[in-house]
């Protein structure tokens, strides 16, 4: 009996194919639609009854006792925690002790097919500090799928597919009859609870992870107006630059969907595109997934990692907030389950008018979402910061320093570099740059940077800087519109107060 790290060290065939982790969830029904022989199979618990596997994984000793023969015949290797569970917690008997008690387990061990891992930190406590590369603890907070992914990550596996690893509380019908007594016996209400830890493992170990049946192309919807189309094109280029998967980027202002303005000025859009995100499920025909992004962003990692994050039963995933940035929860990056998000823009405006919703609750709490998961790593919304090999998406959220309107953004060289690359590859047309300069939507000095391939605007000569002398960024015009909107809101509030005052006077 050896540690699972030694298994991967000895058997190099474990790296020859991508891994498929199979659980007992409803999506197990897709098994017959895929070629299992293309994968190394890693089964969880009772699945080994139905499917041969490279590795069968069990946490509970009662699972072994209930299907020992199938494990012996169907599994090339058996992996268990050093202290298998009894009644949903680590039992008092270790694997060496259980080997002496269970003949079939002893036979598997004698054939050198039994391997263990430490999920409790007990061995390190008992035997002192052990070599990290061999005895590193595998964190299992709730379910077996976490252990499976942790074991594969420990052994530097980088491509993992899943089947039957689902949210909710149901099993595939192939397992219900025999295993009903084990369903959610750990006291959890839902399998959704496993996905926070799974997401952490995926991101910390740079694993290419997706559930079998994930649909492509990746659909990215971007909130924007025509004057932001250059930044949208750079965003699109940065997305496609970092992924091999097909991607479609949809500027939302081109959707053609018209919607009315709420009656109360307090509930009206703060920008011309504030409500565009709520069109996404409808535009996606209330099917599949969609990613929402703002136009003032740039991607530095494979967006397929975001696309394939486990939804965990949520209808929307958003980014984990950073307390250090001291900004409110952001919904500028979202992964949306369009089937569950039955959003309708007309109904939304009706709810704003009736008082069922207000602007703050809609935009900053996303109250129209039924079940929000705050689990996208914060590296997918880096608000004005960038760290090499860490930042997945930079958000140029401060309008007055956005690189296309300002020379003063410390990260502007990153954006200009992708703009120049996109122009050289033909993905972005120089005519678009010229049009935006002519219309006053981007700073004129940007053309000088392009022509001379000067990425950092601080290196521009004084003559180039003078090109921006009369430039007025579009956001300043937007601010004027906001002032007018706020004045309308104030007038509206004053009007309400005057009505209250008049009513009080009449009563007196």
C-alpha positions as CSV (number, residue, x, y, z in Angstrom):
1,X,0.0,0.0,0.0
2,X,1.6,3.3,-1.2
3,X,0.7,7.0,-1.4
4,X,-1.2,8.0,-4.5
5,X,1.7,10.3,-5.5
6,X,3.8,7.1,-6.1
7,X,1.1,5.7,-8.3
8,X,1.4,8.5,-10.8
9,X,5.2,8.4,-10.6
10,X,5.3,4.8,-11.5
11,X,2.5,4.5,-14.1
12,X,3.1,7.0,-16.9
13,X,0.1,5.9,-18.8
14,X,-1.9,8.0,-16.4
15,X,-0.7,11.1,-18.3
16,X,-1.4,9.8,-21.8
17,X,-5.1,10.8,-22.0
18,X,-7.3,13.5,-20.4
19,X,-9.1,12.4,-17.3
20,X,-12.9,11.8,-17.0
21,X,-14.2,12.0,-13.5
22,X,-17.6,10.1,-13.3
23,X,-20.1,10.7,-10.6
24,X,-23.7,9.6,-10.0
25,X,-25.5,12.8,-10.9
26,X,-28.2,13.2,-13.6
27,X,-25.7,14.1,-16.4
28,X,-24.4,10.5,-16.2
29,X,-27.1,9.8,-18.8
30,X,-24.7,11.3,-21.4
31,X,-22.3,8.5,-20.9
32,X,-23.4,6.7,-24.1
33,X,-22.9,9.8,-26.2
34,X,-19.1,9.9,-25.6
35,X,-16.2,7.6,-26.5
36,X,-15.0,6.5,-23.0
37,X,-11.8,5.0,-24.5
38,X,-10.5,8.5,-25.2
39,X,-10.1,9.1,-21.4
40,X,-8.5,7.8,-18.3
41,X,-11.6,7.1,-16.1
42,X,-11.8,8.1,-12.4
43,X,-15.0,6.8,-10.9
44,X,-16.6,8.0,-7.7
45,X,-18.1,5.6,-5.2
46,X,-20.7,3.2,-6.6
47,X,-20.1,4.2,-10.3
48,X,-17.5,1.5,-10.4
49,X,-20.4,-1.0,-10.5
50,X,-21.4,0.4,-13.9
51,X,-18.0,1.4,-15.4
52,X,-14.5,0.1,-15.7
53,X,-11.9,2.6,-14.5
54,X,-8.2,3.4,-14.2
55,X,-9.0,4.6,-10.7
56,X,-11.9,3.9,-8.4
57,X,-12.2,6.3,-5.6
58,X,-14.0,5.7,-2.3
59,X,-14.2,7.7,0.9
60,X,-16.6,5.4,2.8
61,X,-15.6,1.9,3.8
62,X,-19.3,0.8,3.6
63,X,-19.1,1.5,-0.2
64,X,-16.3,-0.9,-0.5
65,X,-18.1,-3.5,1.5
66,X,-21.3,-3.1,-0.7
67,X,-19.5,-3.5,-4.0
68,X,-16.1,-5.2,-3.3
69,X,-16.4,-7.7,-6.2
70,X,-17.1,-4.9,-8.8
71,X,-14.2,-2.9,-7.5
72,X,-11.9,-5.8,-7.8
73,X,-13.0,-6.6,-11.3
74,X,-13.6,-3.1,-12.8
75,X,-10.9,-1.0,-11.2
76,X,-7.2,-1.0,-12.2
77,X,-6.4,0.9,-9.0
78,X,-8.3,1.7,-5.9
79,X,-7.6,5.0,-4.0
80,X,-9.0,5.7,-0.5
81,X,-8.2,8.0,2.3
82,X,-5.8,6.6,4.9
83,X,-8.6,6.7,7.4
84,X,-11.8,5.7,5.4
85,X,-15.1,7.2,6.6
86,X,-17.6,5.4,8.7
87,X,-21.0,7.2,9.2
88,X,-19.8,10.2,7.3
89,X,-16.7,10.9,9.4
90,X,-13.2,9.5,9.5
91,X,-13.3,6.0,11.1
92,X,-11.1,4.7,13.8
93,X,-9.6,2.1,11.6
94,X,-6.8,2.9,9.2
95,X,-6.4,1.2,5.8
96,X,-3.6,-1.1,7.2
97,X,-6.0,-2.2,9.9
98,X,-8.9,-2.7,7.4
99,X,-6.7,-4.7,5.1
100,X,-6.4,-7.3,7.9
101,X,-10.2,-7.3,8.4
102,X,-11.4,-7.4,4.7
103,X,-10.1,-10.2,2.5
104,X,-11.0,-8.6,-0.8
105,X,-9.3,-5.3,0.2
106,X,-6.2,-7.4,1.3
107,X,-6.2,-9.1,-2.1
108,X,-6.2,-5.7,-4.0
109,X,-3.4,-4.6,-1.7
110,X,-1.3,-7.7,-2.4
111,X,-1.7,-7.0,-6.1
112,X,-0.2,-3.5,-5.5
113,X,-3.4,-1.9,-6.7
114,X,-4.4,-0.1,-3.4
115,X,-3.2,3.5,-2.8
116,X,-4.0,6.1,-0.1
117,X,-4.0,9.8,0.5
118,X,-4.2,12.0,3.6
119,X,-7.3,14.1,3.8
120,X,-7.2,14.9,7.5
121,X,-3.6,16.0,8.2
122,X,-3.5,13.2,10.7
123,X,-0.3,11.6,9.3
124,X,1.6,14.8,9.5
125,X,0.5,15.3,13.1
126,X,1.3,11.7,14.0
127,X,4.6,11.3,12.3
128,X,5.9,14.8,12.2
129,X,6.6,16.9,9.2
130,X,6.6,14.7,6.0
131,X,7.9,15.5,2.5
132,X,5.3,17.8,1.0
133,X,5.6,16.4,-2.5
134,X,4.6,12.9,-1.3
135,X,2.3,13.4,1.6
136,X,0.6,16.7,0.8
137,X,-2.9,16.8,2.3
138,X,-5.9,16.5,0.0
139,X,-8.7,18.7,1.2
140,X,-12.1,17.1,1.1
141,X,-14.6,19.4,2.6
142,X,-17.8,17.8,1.4
143,X,-17.8,15.3,-1.5
144,X,-15.8,12.8,-3.4
145,X,-15.4,14.9,-6.5
146,X,-13.3,17.4,-4.5
147,X,-11.0,14.5,-3.5
148,X,-10.7,13.3,-7.1
149,X,-9.8,16.7,-8.5
150,X,-7.4,17.3,-5.6
151,X,-5.6,14.0,-6.3
152,X,-5.3,14.8,-10.0
153,X,-4.1,18.3,-9.2
154,X,-1.5,17.0,-6.8
155,X,-0.1,14.9,-9.6
156,X,0.0,17.8,-12.1
157,X,-2.9,16.6,-14.3
158,X,-4.0,19.6,-16.4
159,X,-7.0,18.4,-18.4
160,X,-10.1,17.1,-16.6
161,X,-13.6,16.4,-17.8
162,X,-16.5,15.4,-15.6
163,X,-19.7,13.4,-16.1
164,X,-22.4,13.1,-13.5
165,X,-20.7,15.6,-11.2
166,X,-23.8,17.9,-10.9
167,X,-25.4,20.3,-8.5
168,X,-28.8,19.8,-7.0
169,X,-29.8,16.8,-4.9
170,X,-30.7,14.1,-7.4
171,X,-28.9,11.0,-8.7
172,X,-29.1,9.4,-12.1
173,X,-31.7,6.6,-12.1
174,X,-29.1,4.0,-12.7
175,X,-28.0,4.4,-9.0
176,X,-31.1,5.3,-7.1
177,X,-32.4,1.7,-6.5
178,X,-29.3,0.3,-4.8
179,X,-27.9,3.4,-3.3
180,X,-30.9,5.4,-2.1
181,X,-29.7,5.0,1.5
182,X,-26.5,6.8,0.7
183,X,-27.9,9.8,-1.0
184,X,-26.7,13.0,0.6
185,X,-26.1,11.0,3.8
186,X,-23.4,13.4,4.8
187,X,-26.1,15.8,5.9
188,X,-25.7,18.3,3.1
189,X,-28.7,19.8,1.4
190,X,-27.3,19.8,-2.1
191,X,-24.3,18.8,-4.2
192,X,-24.0,22.5,-4.9
193,X,-21.8,22.8,-1.8
194,X,-18.9,21.0,-3.5
195,X,-18.3,23.6,-6.3
196,X,-16.6,26.3,-4.2
197,X,-13.7,24.0,-3.4
198,X,-13.7,22.6,-7.0
199,X,-13.4,26.1,-8.4
200,X,-10.5,26.8,-6.0
201,X,-8.6,23.7,-7.1
202,X,-9.2,24.5,-10.8
203,X,-7.9,28.0,-10.5
204,X,-5.0,27.3,-8.1
205,X,-3.7,24.5,-10.3
206,X,-4.4,26.0,-13.8
207,X,-6.6,23.0,-14.8
208,X,-8.4,22.9,-18.1
209,X,-11.8,21.7,-16.6
210,X,-15.1,21.2,-18.2
211,X,-18.2,19.1,-17.9
212,X,-19.0,16.7,-20.8
213,X,-21.7,18.3,-22.9
214,X,-20.5,21.9,-22.4
215,X,-21.6,23.7,-25.5
216,X,-19.5,25.9,-27.8
217,X,-19.0,28.5,-29.1
218,X,-18.3,30.5,-26.0
219,X,-20.8,33.4,-26.1
220,X,-19.6,36.7,-24.7
221,X,-22.0,39.6,-24.4
222,X,-20.5,43.1,-24.0
223,X,-22.4,46.2,-22.7
224,X,-21.4,49.1,-24.9
225,X,-22.3,52.0,-27.2
226,X,-20.9,52.8,-30.6
227,X,-18.3,55.1,-29.2
228,X,-16.8,52.2,-27.2
229,X,-16.4,49.9,-30.2
230,X,-12.6,50.3,-30.4
231,X,-12.3,49.1,-26.8
232,X,-14.7,46.2,-27.6
233,X,-12.5,45.2,-30.5
234,X,-9.4,45.1,-28.4
235,X,-11.3,43.1,-25.7
236,X,-12.5,40.7,-28.4
237,X,-8.9,40.3,-29.7
238,X,-7.6,39.7,-26.2
239,X,-10.2,37.0,-25.6
240,X,-9.5,35.1,-28.8
241,X,-5.7,35.5,-28.4
242,X,-5.7,33.4,-25.3
243,X,-8.1,30.6,-26.2
244,X,-8.3,27.8,-28.8
245,X,-12.0,27.4,-28.4
246,X,-14.5,29.1,-30.7
247,X,-15.8,32.4,-29.3
248,X,-18.5,34.8,-30.4
249,X,-18.6,38.3,-29.0
250,X,-21.8,40.3,-29.1
251,X,-21.9,44.1,-28.6
252,X,-25.2,44.5,-26.8
253,X,-26.1,47.8,-28.4
254,X,-26.4,46.1,-31.7
255,X,-29.1,43.7,-30.5
256,X,-31.9,45.8,-31.9
257,X,-34.0,45.2,-28.8
258,X,-35.8,48.4,-27.7
259,X,-37.1,49.0,-24.2
260,X,-38.8,51.8,-22.5
261,X,-37.4,54.1,-19.8
262,X,-38.7,53.7,-16.2
263,X,-41.0,56.5,-15.1
264,X,-39.2,57.4,-11.9
265,X,-35.9,59.2,-12.7
266,X,-34.4,57.6,-9.6
267,X,-34.7,54.2,-11.4
268,X,-33.4,55.3,-14.8
269,X,-30.1,54.1,-16.3
270,X,-27.0,55.9,-15.0
271,X,-25.3,55.1,-18.4
272,X,-26.9,54.3,-21.8
273,X,-25.9,50.7,-21.4
274,X,-26.7,50.0,-17.7
275,X,-29.7,47.7,-18.5
276,X,-28.2,46.0,-21.5
277,X,-27.0,43.0,-19.5
278,X,-30.6,42.0,-18.7
279,X,-31.2,41.3,-22.4
280,X,-28.8,38.4,-22.4
281,X,-31.0,35.4,-21.6
282,X,-33.5,36.6,-24.1
283,X,-30.9,37.1,-26.8
284,X,-29.5,33.6,-26.0
285,X,-33.0,32.1,-26.5
286,X,-33.1,31.2,-22.8
287,X,-30.7,28.4,-23.4
288,X,-27.2,27.5,-22.4
289,X,-24.6,29.7,-20.9
290,X,-23.5,33.3,-21.5
291,X,-20.7,35.5,-20.2
292,X,-21.3,39.1,-19.5
293,X,-18.5,41.7,-19.6
294,X,-18.2,45.5,-19.7
295,X,-16.5,47.0,-22.7
296,X,-13.6,48.6,-20.7
297,X,-11.8,45.3,-20.1
298,X,-8.9,43.2,-21.4
299,X,-8.4,39.5,-21.0
300,X,-5.1,37.8,-20.2
301,X,-6.1,34.2,-19.7
302,X,-8.1,31.5,-21.5
303,X,-11.8,32.5,-21.1
304,X,-12.7,28.9,-21.5
305,X,-11.7,28.5,-17.8
306,X,-14.5,31.0,-17.0
307,X,-16.9,29.4,-19.4
308,X,-16.5,25.9,-17.9
309,X,-16.7,26.9,-14.2
310,X,-19.2,24.7,-12.4
311,X,-22.4,26.6,-11.9
312,X,-23.2,24.6,-8.7
313,X,-26.9,25.1,-9.1
314,X,-26.7,28.9,-9.3
315,X,-28.3,30.8,-12.1
316,X,-25.5,33.5,-12.0
317,X,-21.9,33.4,-11.0
318,X,-20.0,36.6,-10.2
319,X,-16.6,37.6,-8.9
320,X,-15.5,37.2,-5.3
321,X,-15.1,40.8,-3.9
322,X,-11.8,42.1,-2.7
323,X,-11.9,43.9,0.6
324,X,-8.6,45.5,-0.2
325,X,-10.0,47.4,-3.2
326,X,-12.9,48.8,-1.1
327,X,-15.4,48.7,-3.9
328,X,-18.9,47.2,-3.7
329,X,-19.8,43.8,-5.2
330,X,-19.3,43.9,-8.9
331,X,-21.6,42.4,-11.5
332,X,-19.4,43.5,-14.4
333,X,-18.2,39.9,-15.0
334,X,-20.9,37.3,-14.9
335,X,-21.4,33.7,-16.0
336,X,-25.2,33.3,-16.6
337,X,-27.3,30.1,-16.9
338,X,-29.8,31.5,-19.4
339,X,-32.3,28.7,-19.0
340,X,-32.6,29.5,-15.3
341,X,-32.4,33.3,-15.7
342,X,-35.9,34.1,-17.0
343,X,-35.2,37.8,-17.3
344,X,-37.4,40.0,-19.4
345,X,-36.6,43.7,-19.9
346,X,-40.2,44.8,-20.1
347,X,-41.1,43.0,-16.9
348,X,-38.1,44.5,-15.2
349,X,-39.1,48.0,-16.1
350,X,-42.7,47.3,-14.9
351,X,-41.2,46.1,-11.6
352,X,-39.2,49.3,-11.3
353,X,-42.3,51.4,-12.0
354,X,-44.4,49.5,-9.5
355,X,-41.9,49.7,-6.7
356,X,-41.2,46.0,-6.6
357,X,-37.6,46.8,-7.6
358,X,-35.4,49.9,-7.4
359,X,-32.2,50.8,-9.2
360,X,-29.8,50.1,-6.3
361,X,-31.3,46.6,-5.7
362,X,-31.3,45.8,-9.4
363,X,-27.7,47.0,-10.3
364,X,-25.8,46.4,-7.1
365,X,-27.6,43.4,-5.6
366,X,-28.9,41.8,-8.8
367,X,-32.2,41.1,-7.1
368,X,-33.7,39.6,-10.2
369,X,-31.3,36.7,-9.9
370,X,-32.7,33.7,-8.0
371,X,-29.5,32.2,-6.8
372,X,-26.2,34.1,-7.1
373,X,-22.9,32.3,-6.6
374,X,-20.0,34.5,-5.6
375,X,-17.3,32.1,-6.7
376,X,-15.4,33.5,-9.8
377,X,-11.9,34.2,-8.6
378,X,-11.2,37.9,-8.2
379,X,-8.4,37.6,-10.8
380,X,-11.2,37.7,-13.3
381,X,-12.0,41.3,-12.4
382,X,-8.7,43.1,-11.6
383,X,-9.9,46.6,-11.0
384,X,-7.0,48.8,-12.3
385,X,-4.3,46.3,-11.3
386,X,-2.2,43.7,-13.1
387,X,0.1,40.9,-12.0
388,X,1.9,38.7,-14.5
389,X,0.7,35.1,-14.5
390,X,-2.1,36.0,-12.1
391,X,-4.4,38.5,-13.6
392,X,-7.0,36.9,-15.9
393,X,-8.9,40.1,-16.7
394,X,-8.1,43.8,-16.2
395,X,-11.0,46.2,-15.8
396,X,-10.1,49.8,-16.7
397,X,-12.9,51.0,-14.5
398,X,-11.8,54.5,-13.8
399,X,-13.1,56.4,-16.9
400,X,-10.7,59.4,-16.6
401,X,-7.7,57.1,-17.1
402,X,-8.9,54.6,-19.6
403,X,-6.1,54.0,-22.1
404,X,-8.0,55.0,-25.2
405,X,-8.9,58.4,-23.7
406,X,-6.0,59.1,-21.4
407,X,-2.2,58.8,-21.5
408,X,-2.0,58.5,-17.7
409,X,-3.0,54.9,-17.1
410,X,-0.1,52.9,-15.6
411,X,-1.4,49.8,-17.4
412,X,-2.0,51.5,-20.7
413,X,0.9,49.9,-22.4
414,X,-0.9,46.5,-22.0
415,X,-3.9,47.7,-23.9
416,X,-2.0,49.5,-26.6
417,X,0.1,46.4,-27.2
418,X,-3.0,44.3,-27.9
419,X,-4.4,47.1,-30.1
420,X,-1.2,47.1,-32.2
421,X,-1.2,43.3,-32.3
422,X,-4.8,43.2,-33.4
423,X,-4.1,45.8,-36.2
424,X,-1.1,43.8,-37.4
425,X,-3.1,40.5,-37.5
426,X,-6.0,42.1,-39.3
427,X,-8.5,41.5,-36.5
428,X,-8.9,45.2,-36.0
429,X,-9.1,47.8,-38.8
430,X,-7.1,51.0,-38.7
431,X,-10.1,52.7,-40.2
432,X,-11.9,52.1,-37.0
433,X,-9.2,53.9,-35.1
434,X,-9.3,56.8,-37.5
435,X,-13.1,57.0,-37.3
436,X,-13.1,57.1,-33.5
437,X,-10.4,59.8,-33.5
438,X,-12.4,61.9,-36.0
439,X,-15.6,61.6,-33.9
440,X,-13.7,62.5,-30.7
441,X,-14.2,59.1,-29.1
442,X,-10.5,58.3,-28.5
443,X,-7.5,60.5,-28.1
444,X,-5.6,61.6,-31.2
445,X,-2.2,60.7,-29.8
446,X,-3.2,57.0,-30.0
447,X,-2.6,57.1,-33.8
448,X,0.9,58.3,-33.2
449,X,1.5,55.4,-30.8
450,X,0.3,53.0,-33.4
451,X,2.3,54.4,-36.3
452,X,5.5,54.4,-34.2
453,X,4.8,51.3,-32.1
454,X,5.2,53.1,-28.8
455,X,3.4,51.0,-26.2
456,X,3.9,53.3,-23.2
457,X,2.3,56.7,-23.6
458,X,4.8,58.3,-21.2
459,X,7.4,57.8,-24.0
460,X,5.5,60.0,-26.4
461,X,7.3,63.1,-27.6
462,X,5.8,66.5,-26.7
463,X,4.5,67.0,-30.2
464,X,2.4,63.8,-30.0
465,X,1.1,64.9,-26.6
466,X,0.0,68.2,-28.1
467,X,-2.4,66.3,-30.4
468,X,-4.6,65.7,-27.4
469,X,-4.7,69.4,-26.4
470,X,-8.3,70.0,-27.5
471,X,-9.6,66.4,-26.9
472,X,-12.6,66.1,-24.6
473,X,-13.2,62.5,-23.5
474,X,-16.7,61.1,-24.1
475,X,-17.1,60.3,-20.4
476,X,-17.1,64.1,-19.7
477,X,-20.1,64.5,-22.0
478,X,-21.7,61.5,-20.1
479,X,-21.1,63.3,-16.8
480,X,-23.0,66.3,-18.1
481,X,-25.9,63.9,-19.0
482,X,-25.6,62.4,-15.5
483,X,-25.8,65.9,-13.9
484,X,-29.0,66.5,-15.9
485,X,-30.3,63.1,-14.8
486,X,-29.5,63.8,-11.2
487,X,-31.2,67.2,-11.5
488,X,-34.3,65.5,-12.8
489,X,-34.2,63.0,-9.9
490,X,-33.8,65.9,-7.4
491,X,-36.8,67.7,-9.1
492,X,-38.8,64.5,-8.9
493,X,-38.0,64.1,-5.2
494,X,-38.8,67.7,-4.4
495,X,-42.1,67.3,-6.3
496,X,-43.0,64.3,-4.0
497,X,-42.0,66.3,-0.9
498,X,-44.2,69.2,-2.0
499,X,-47.1,66.9,-2.4
500,X,-46.6,65.6,1.1
501,X,-46.3,69.1,2.5
502,X,-49.6,70.2,0.8
503,X,-51.4,67.1,2.1
504,X,-50.2,67.8,5.6
505,X,-51.3,71.5,5.3
506,X,-54.8,70.3,4.2
507,X,-55.1,68.1,7.2
508,X,-54.1,70.9,9.6
